[in-house]
Amino acid sequence: MTWYLRRRDVLGAGALGTAAVGLDTLARFEPGRSRTVTVVEESGVPESRQFASALIDSGFAGEVIRIDQSLNGLLHELEATTGTVIGMTSDPVAMIAGQLLGERGAHARQFWQHHYAGGRWGHRTEGSVRLIENTTHAWPVAIAHQLQSAIGSRSRQFPNACTSGACALVVSSPGMLVSWVHEFEGYQS
């Protein structure tokens, strides 16, 4: 089942956080006719919802696959995907999605790790780290923006490790997340 998000579905923290880090309007991306961008959202994880909302609202992704804690829908929905598939999910979801998409011929393009420790989120990404270092609860929006840039760029990206601002862990957050991108042949940006 595919879900479409509207602006009013955006988390309040995401909208406020976007303005706080100066990302009022994320870079607009116009997918080509042959390009399909699907976001996998783990509905029980607030960071995943915030990440998916940022990509939808920026015009980068058009479809969302929502999965619950039991991972209902993941297997069935990924069977029908093409183009680029993006997610910020818990590690088990990222691993399962990677295996399923890999078996169907998709290539892993990005795999970034995010973990919570000592009152802050630590990130292992590629590219610029400044956006993330200045965020607290809105770091998924900054990751979405950074991922958009990384996907659209053909220049070499360098590994980075950084820590976001101090913040409390949301109760429903797993505390270890992965943001990932898989693309099917012929759909590379």
Long-range contacts (C-beta under 8 A, 24 or more apart in sequence): 1-65, 1-66, 1-73, 1-77, 2-38, 2-63, 2-64, 2-65, 2-77, 3-63, 3-64, 3-65, 3-66, 4-56, 4-62, 4-63, 4-64, 5-52, 5-53, 5-56, 5-57, 5-64, 7-57, 9-53, 10-53, 10-54, 10-57, 11-46, 11-49, 11-50, 11-53, 13-46, 13-50, 13-137, 13-138, 14-49, 14-50, 14-53, 14-54, 14-138, 14-140, 14-141, 16-138, 17-50, 17-135, 17-136, 17-137, 17-138, 17-139, 17-141, 18-54, 18-138, 18-141, 20-135, 20-138, 21-131, 21-134, 21-135, 21-138, 21-141, 21-142, 23-131, 23-141, 23-142, 23-145, 25-58, 26-54, 26-57, 26-58, 26-60, 26-141, 26-144, 26-145, 26-148, 27-58, 27-145, 27-148, 27-149, 28-58, 28-59, 29-58, 29-59, 29-60, 29-148, 29-152, 30-59, 31-60, 31-62, 34-83, 34-186, 34-187, 35-83, 35-84, 35-187, 35-189, 36-62, 36-63, 36-81, 36-82, 36-83, 36-84, 36-187, 37-61, 37-62, 37-63, 37-83, 37-84, 37-86, 38-62, 38-63, 38-64, 38-65, 38-81, 38-83, 38-84, 38-85, 38-86, 39-63, 39-64, 39-65, 39-85, 39-86, 39-87, 40-64, 40-65, 40-67, 40-74, 40-78, 40-85, 40-86, 40-87, 40-89, 40-93, 40-97, 41-65, 41-66, 41-67, 41-87, 41-89, 42-67, 42-87, 42-88, 42-89, 42-90, 42-93, 43-67, 43-68, 44-68, 44-69, 44-172, 45-88, 45-89, 45-90, 45-172, 45-173, 45-174, 45-177, 46-170, 46-172, 46-173, 47-88, 47-114, 47-139, 47-140, 47-170, 47-173, 47-177, 48-87, 48-88, 48-89, 48-140, 48-177, 50-138, 50-140, 50-141, 51-88, 51-140, 51-141, 51-143, 51-144, 51-179, 52-88, 54-140, 54-141, 54-144, 54-145, 55-86, 55-144, 55-147, 55-148, 58-144, 58-145, 58-148, 60-144, 60-148, 61-86, 67-93, 71-96, 74-100, 75-100, 78-104, 79-104, 82-184, 82-187, 83-183, 83-184, 83-187, 84-109, 84-151, 84-181, 84-182, 84-183, 84-184, 84-187, 84-189, 85-181, 85-182, 85-183, 86-147, 86-179, 86-180, 86-181, 87-178, 87-179, 87-180, 88-114, 88-140, 88-143, 88-144, 88-177, 88-178, 88-179, 88-180, 89-177, 89-178, 89-180, 90-174, 90-176, 90-177, 90-178, 91-174, 91-176, 91-177, 91-178, 94-178, 94-180, 97-180, 97-182, 98-180, 98-182, 101-182, 101-184, 102-182, 104-184, 105-184, 105-185, 106-182, 106-183, 106-184, 107-182, 107-183, 107-184, 107-185, 108-180, 108-181, 108-182, 109-151, 109-181, 109-182, 109-183, 109-188, 110-147, 110-150, 110-151, 110-179, 110-180, 110-181, 111-178, 111-179, 111-180, 112-143, 112-147, 112-178, 112-179, 112-180, 113-176, 113-177, 113-178, 114-139, 114-143, 114-176, 114-177, 114-178, 114-179, 115-175, 115-176, 115-177, 116-169, 116-173, 116-175, 116-176, 119-166, 119-167, 119-168, 120-163, 120-164, 120-165, 120-166, 120-167, 121-163, 121-164, 121-167, 122-161, 122-162, 122-163, 122-164, 123-160, 123-161, 123-162, 123-163, 123-164, 124-159, 124-160, 124-161, 125-159, 125-160, 125-162, 125-179, 126-150, 126-157, 126-158, 126-159, 126-160, 127-153, 127-157, 127-158, 127-160, 128-160, 129-160, 129-161, 129-162, 132-162, 132-164, 133-162, 133-163, 133-164, 133-165, 134-165, 135-164, 135-165, 136-164, 136-165, 136-166, 136-167, 137-167, 137-170, 139-164, 143-179, 147-179, 147-181, 151-181, 151-189, 152-189
